[in-house]
Amino acid sequence: MTRAEKVTISLPAPLLDFVTQYQQSHSISRSEVVQQALQALQDAELAQAYREAAAEMRADALFDADPSHGLTPSTEADW
């Protein structure tokens, strides 16, 4: 299990109310609510990075135009 660090955070009242309500309705701790929220944020950031990388590859005309990726056929004798 990963070692947990204790931190102190400040939340606006509406967010704290949401955390408390979520915590109670899901029978989990405040820490678990924050962990789930941060994991969702991290997942969203990773998904966005993958979307951007895919868009860059689609925009690069050479990416699919050259399936050999610049390599030329050779034989073992060429080595």
N, C-alpha and C positions, 0 to 999 in steps of 0.2 A: 504494500500500500504506500502511496506517495505521502510524504510528510507534509502536514498542513501547517501553514503559518497563520497566526492570529493577526488580523488587521482591524482597524477601526475605520468605518466609513460614515459619511453623512448623506442622508437622503432627504429630498423634499417630502413633506407630509403625504402628498398623494401617492408617491412611489412606495413609501413605507406602508401605507394602508394597503396597497396592492400586494406587497410582499407578505404582509400579515394575513391577508385574506387568502392568498395562494397557499401559503404555508398551512393554514388551518384546513383548507379544503382538500389538500393533497397529503395531509398528515406527515409533513416533512419539516425539517428545521429551517431557520432563516438562512443558515449557511448553505444548505442544499438548494434553496431557492436561488441564491446568488450564484452558486456553482453552475446550476442549470442555465441561468441567464447568460453567464459568461461563456459557457460551452456553446450555446446557440449563437452568440456573437462571433466567437472564434470560427465556428462552422460556416457562418455566413461570409466571413472575410475570406476563408479558404475557397469557398464556392465562387466568390467574385474573382479571385485571382485565377482560378481555372477558366472562368468565362473569358477573362481578358486575354489569357494565353491562347485560348482557342480562337478568339477573334483575330489576334495577331497572326496566327498561322493561316487562317482563311484569307487574310488580307495580303499575305505574301504570295505573289504569283509564282515564285520559283519553288515554293514549298512542295506543291503537288506536280508542277510541270516537269521536274527532274526526279523520277522515282529512284534513280541511282544515287541521288544527293551528291553529284559531282564525281562519283567514283567511276573508273573505267574498268572494263573487263580485263582480267589478267590471268595468267597461268602460274602455277607454282614455279615454273622455270624462270619467270620474270623476277622472282625474289632473289 
